[in-house]
Amino acid sequence: MPPVPANRPHPARFLLIDADAVDAAQLAAGLEAQLGLAAVTVAANGRLGADILRERAVDVLIMDVMSLLDLSPIPGEAVSRLVKLAEGALAVALSNAVSVSAAVEVMRAGAHDCIARPIAPEVLARQLAGLARRHGKSHLLGSALRPAELQAGVPLPARRMASRQPILPMWQQEQRIIEDAIASFSGNVALAAAALELSPSTIYRKRQAWAEMEGKKGAA
């Protein structure tokens, strides 16, 4: 990647930990293409990822759960160690089989979300942008975050001419209410669930369903 001129913002610093070299390369290239000003470093396992985090700070940490087992046989412990090393970063776990219990484990360990694989780079980029906004961490991505309207492909004149917000489908309105509640409790799903009079497992199931819906939209 060519150096960034002095008068331009620095690239957002990503660390992707993924043992599958092919998938990691595709995901890294896709994220850089989707987010614009972003630099993605790839580590093949948890120990290499930890070494990188000891040497330099990152803005976004993306961890494939199964790629961390060299760091600890217990996924939650591995995630916790990496999240502590990446202090202040937006942390996301990826898993091929996201269950409610697995999601709870990694999020208790400090991950901001647990996302099911496979996932297209453009869908992951949108989810990262949403997570950054909900958790008050948009500044971590800086100019790498494009406005949501631009990501959706809506031209600027159309945005300026719109006099009111469009009516969203019910599932998207429900998603906004729940995610806003989680953000208001600094990412604590259990507290948000109690405030909404829901069970935490219901929220995790809904999040998984929303991710699948967004994935279908991105693939359309």
Secondary structure, DSSP 8 states (H G I E B T S, - for coil): -----TTS---EEEEEE-S-HHHHHHHHHHHHHHHSSEEEEEESSHHHHHHHHHHS--SEEEEEGGGGTTT-SSHHHHHHHHHHHTTTSEEEEEESS--HHHHHHHHHTT-SEEEESS--HHHHHHHHHHHHHHTT-HHHHGGGS--HHHHTT--HHHHHH--S-----HHHHHHHHHHHHHHHTTT-HHHHHHHHT--HHHHHHHHHHHHHHHHHHHH-
